[in-house]
Amino acid sequence: IVLRLLEKLPHYVKHPLLLYNGLKIDNELSPIEVMSPIKLLVCDANIGAYEIASKLCGEYKGTVTISNINLHDLSMQSAGKDRVMVLYLNENVFCDQDNQLHDFVKLLINEGAPIVLVHEKDTSKGGCSFETIINQTPDD
């Protein structure tokens, strides 16, 4: 479908061979060097987030650690500027019984902590439409 749409664009109508040579998107992300250590925060209730964080560690040159967070010592674990929560969006996001993930996300948003959203699209890995994720997301 995408190829058929691109073929109709005026630029590719004039230069059709560009599509057959493959597309290169400018500013593609590649491994980057982190100047200071960074901590990736993951929640056990967010199944799959740890695996995603592990893959992200492989994309960085520098010190990157992964920390499982819990409500009892969240302020100690999330202290500092160089931490980011990894939120894995799949069919199970925000479906944990005790709303632990919701509580973590809400607290980190209130603290102004950055959150990296990773939307799973592979249905064999729990991927679903973004609409499903929105419907599962608590209102607050």
LUMBA-728129 format. One record per residue (C-alpha): x, y, z. Coordinates in steps of 0.2 Angstrom, whole numbers, plus 2048, in hexadecimal, padded with zeros to 3 digits. Layout:
[[X Y Z]],
...
***
This chain:
[[800 800 800]],
[[80E 80C 805]],
[[817 809 7F5]],
[[808 80C 7EA]],
[[805 81D 7F4]],
[[816 822 7F1]],
[[816 81E 7DF]],
[[808 82B 7DD]],
[[812 839 7E4]],
[[818 846 7D7]],
[[82A 844 7DC]],
[[82A 831 7D9]],
[[81F 832 7CA]],
[[82E 83C 7C2]],
[[83B 831 7CA]],
[[834 820 7CC]],
[[845 817 7CD]],
[[847 81F 7DE]],
[[83A 814 7E6]],
[[842 804 7DE]],
[[853 809 7E6]],
[[84C 809 7F7]],
[[848 818 802]],
[[854 81F 80F]],
[[84C 82A 81C]],
[[857 839 821]],
[[85B 83A 834]],
[[858 828 837]],
[[85D 823 849]],
[[86E 81A 84B]],
[[878 815 85A]],
[[87C 825 864]],
[[889 829 871]],
[[882 82D 882]],
[[88D 83A 88B]],
[[887 836 89C]],
[[880 826 8A4]],
[[86E 823 8A1]],
[[862 818 8AA]],
[[853 80F 8A1]],
[[844 80D 8AD]],
[[839 7FE 8AA]],
[[82A 7F7 8B4]],
[[827 7E5 8B6]],
[[815 7E8 8B3]],
[[819 7EE 8A1]],
[[81D 7DD 89A]],
[[82A 7DE 88C]],
[[831 7EF 891]],
[[841 7E7 898]],
[[844 7DE 888]],
[[842 7EF 87E]],
[[84D 7F8 88B]],
[[85B 7EA 888]],
[[85A 7ED 875]],
[[85B 800 878]],
[[86B 7FD 882]],
[[873 7F5 873]],
[[870 805 869]],
[[879 810 874]],
[[88C 813 876]],
[[88E 817 888]],
[[888 812 899]],
[[876 80D 899]],
[[86E 803 8A7]],
[[85D 7FC 8A9]],
[[854 7FD 8BA]],
[[843 7F5 8BF]],
[[839 801 8C8]],
[[82D 7FF 8D6]],
[[822 80B 8E0]],
[[82B 808 8F1]],
[[83C 810 8EB]],
[[837 819 8DB]],
[[83D 82A 8E0]],
[[84E 823 8E4]],
[[84F 819 8D4]],
[[849 827 8C9]],
[[853 835 8D1]],
[[85E 83E 8C5]],
[[85C 845 8B4]],
[[863 837 8AA]],
[[855 82B 8AB]],
[[848 826 89F]],
[[839 81A 8A0]],
[[836 80E 892]],
[[823 80B 890]],
[[81F 7FC 885]],
[[80E 7FE 87C]],
[[806 7EE 878]],
[[7F6 7E5 87B]],
[[7FA 7E3 88E]],
[[7FF 7F5 892]],
[[7F5 7FC 8A1]],
[[7EC 7EB 8A4]],
[[7F6 7E6 8B4]],
[[7EA 7E2 8C2]],
[[7F1 7EE 8CF]],
[[7F4 7FD 8C3]],
[[806 7FD 8C7]],
[[80B 803 8B5]],
[[7FE 811 8B6]],
[[805 817 8C6]],
[[817 817 8C0]],
[[813 820 8B0]],
[[808 82D 8B9]],
[[816 830 8C6]],
[[823 832 8B9]],
[[819 83E 8AF]],
[[816 849 8BE]],
[[829 849 8C1]],
[[82C 84E 8AF]],
[[836 83E 8AC]],
[[838 83A 899]],
[[82E 82A 893]],
[[833 821 883]],
[[824 819 87B]],
[[827 809 871]],
[[817 804 867]],
[[818 7F1 863]],
[[810 7ED 852]],
[[814 7DB 851]],
[[804 7D2 856]],
[[80E 7C2 85A]],
[[816 7CD 868]],
[[806 7D5 86E]],
[[805 7E3 862]],
[[7F5 7EB 85F]],
[[7EE 7FB 858]],
[[7F2 80C 860]],
[[7DF 80E 863]],
[[7DF 7FE 86E]],
[[7ED 806 878]],
[[7E4 816 87A]],
[[7D4 80D 880]],
[[7DE 804 88D]],
[[7E7 814 893]],
[[7E0 81B 8A3]],
[[7D7 82C 8A1]],
[[7E2 834 8AE]],
***
